[in-house]
């Protein structure tokens, strides 16, 4: 865990510097496209149930989480024009480097959920909170098209909790058993390939 944290700090700091021009361009683009802040901040749950506020580029109208479901579905009317492009290439995840640097997240871990869905965890699922939340994970790769899966759902929240969440948690729990730095590097490589595809 010490080496994992060391790796996270060094890599997040380096990437924040290298990507600063991209971050600036995206920030201006988001601001010009629609009203609201550049960043979307939302409370999520990380290791041992600790709460933190995640950083993401805002890809929806302001206060979108108060105007609909906490999960995003395909063709969601709350997504802005710029947001659609940013989400397509996963660029909205870049600001999470700040969370990694601050120690709220790791590069690889279980994707952090909102408290509403954590309350739906079974006792077995709670084991996924033994490790820090991650920017990417096996779950992120497997469910990279999650929005499409929920597109035709009459009740996206219900489908997410009853059908999608159990599948995600199964993968998360498998990760907690396999956890080691070399496996993390493999997941990061797999993530890059998935995004490029």
C-alpha positions, -999 to 999 in steps of 0.1 A, spaced: 0 0 0 29 24 7 43 19 -28 8 23 -43 4 56 -25 39 68 -36 31 59 -72 -2 77 -70 13 109 -57 42 110 -82 21 101 -112 -9 124 -104 15 154 -99 33 147 -131 1 142 -151 -15 174 -137 15 194 -149 16 177 -183 -21 179 -188 -25 215 -175 -29 229 -211 -57 204 -218 -74 211 -185 -73 248 -193 -88 244 -228 -115 221 -215 -124 245 -187 -128 274 -210 -148 252 -235 -172 241 -207 -176 276 -194 -184 291 -228 -208 263 -237 -232 264 -207 -239 282 -174 -225 267 -143 -191 257 -127 -163 240 -146 -162 212 -122 -189 188 -110 -184 180 -73 -204 152 -57 -200 133 -25 -188 98 -30 -177 70 -6 -141 57 -5 -121 34 18 -137 24 51 -168 43 42 -151 77 43 -169 105 24 -151 128 -1 -161 152 -29 -151 139 -63 -137 162 -90 -150 158 -126 -155 181 -155 -191 192 -156 -207 175 -186 -244 182 -177 -265 212 -170 -259 228 -137 -275 209 -107 -283 179 -130 -282 155 -100 -312 174 -86 -331 172 -119 -331 135 -124 -315 101 -116 -280 99 -101 -271 75 -129 -268 87 -165 -286 70 -193 -279 70 -230 -294 101 -247 -298 119 -213 -312 153 -220 -292 168 -191 -259 163 -210 -245 195 -227 -232 196 -262 -196 199 -250 -203 173 -223 -213 147 -249 -178 150 -265 -160 151 -232 -178 120 -219 -172 101 -252 -135 103 -247 -136 100 -209 -120 135 -205 -144 143 -177 -123 120 -155 -91 140 -157 -98 163 -127 -98 131 -105 -60 134 -106 -66 161 -79 -85 135 -58 -56 111 -63 -30 137 -53 -50 145 -22 -53 109 -11 -91 105 -17 -86 81 -46 -60 59 -62 -54 53 -99 -68 18 -97 -94 7 -72 -132 2 -70 -152 30 -85 -167 53 -58 -204 53 -55 -228 79 -40 -242 71 -5 -276 63 -20 -262 32 -37 -237 23 -9 -268 19 14 -279 -8 -10 -247 -29 -5 -250 -63 10 -226 -72 39 -204 -90 13 -204 -59 -10 -191 -38 19 -157 -56 15 -151 -35 -16 -146 -5 7 -114 -21 22 -94 -5 -6 -93 32 -18 -117 42 -46 -101 43 -80 -101 65 -111 -103 33 -131 -111 -4 -124 -120 -36 -140 -156 -25 -134 -150 8 -154 -137 -12 -183 -165 -38 -183 -192 -12 -179 -178 16 -200 -210 17 -220 -232 16 -189 -253 46 -202 -264 25 -231 -275 -4 -208 -298 20 -189 -311 39 -220 -344 21 -223 -350 15 -186 -384 28 -173 -368 32 -139 -330 37 -143 -323 37 -105 -342 4 -100 -324 -13 -129 -291 0 -117 -296 -13 -81 -311 -46 -89 -292 -56 -121 -261 -35 -127 -248 -29 -92 -246 -67 -82 -226 -74 -114 -203 -44 -107 -197 -55 -71 -189 -91 -81 -160 -77 -102 -150 -52 -74 -148 -81 -49 -126 -101 -73 -103 -71 -76 -99 -69 -38 -87 -105 -38 -63 -100 -67 -49 -67 -55 -12 -60 -61 7 -33 -78 14 -53 -110 -23 -61 -114 -30 -24 -110 -5 -16 -138 -23 -42 -160 -57 -25 -153 -43 9 -162 -30 -5 -195 -64 -22 -202 -81 11 -195 -60 30 -221 -68 3 -246 -105 4 -238 -106 42 -242 -87 41 -275 -111 15 -289 
